[in-house]
Amino acid sequence: DILVDPTESQIYTEDCSVCCHPILIRCEVDLHQINLVVTQEDLGF
């Protein structure tokens, strides 16, 4: 599960709950939707 603050866009790193490798989470919030992109941290997206 990922908790998202729906009031602002954000980028942060979190450890995977399965393998403990760092993952990069990018959350983009606009007026009508939330876009969530999750990638391996070392990919740099």
N, C-alpha and C positions, 0 to 999 in steps of 0.2 A: 504494500500500500504506500502511496505517496500523498502526503498532505500538501495542498496547494493553497496559498493565500490569494484569493480571487481579486484583491484590490490593486495589485501591481505586478508588472512583469519582473522576473527574477531568473538568475542563473546561479546554481550552486552544485557542489559535489557531495555525494553521499555514498557510503559503502553499500555494496550489494548485499542483501540479507541472505543470499544463498552462497555466493563464492567469496565475499568480502573484498572484491576488487572495487576500486573507485569508479563511480559512474557520474557522468555530467548530466544534470537535469536543467533544461531550459524551458521556462514557462512564459508564454507570451499571452498577455491578457488584453483584450480590447472590449469594446462596448457590448458585443453580442456573443463572444466565444472565448474559450481558453484553449490554446494550442500547447501541447506538452511534447517535447522532444527529449528522448533519453538515449544517450550514447556512451560508449566507453570513454573514460576521461582522456586517454592518450590519443584518441582520434581527433580531438580538438574542434569538433563541430559545435 
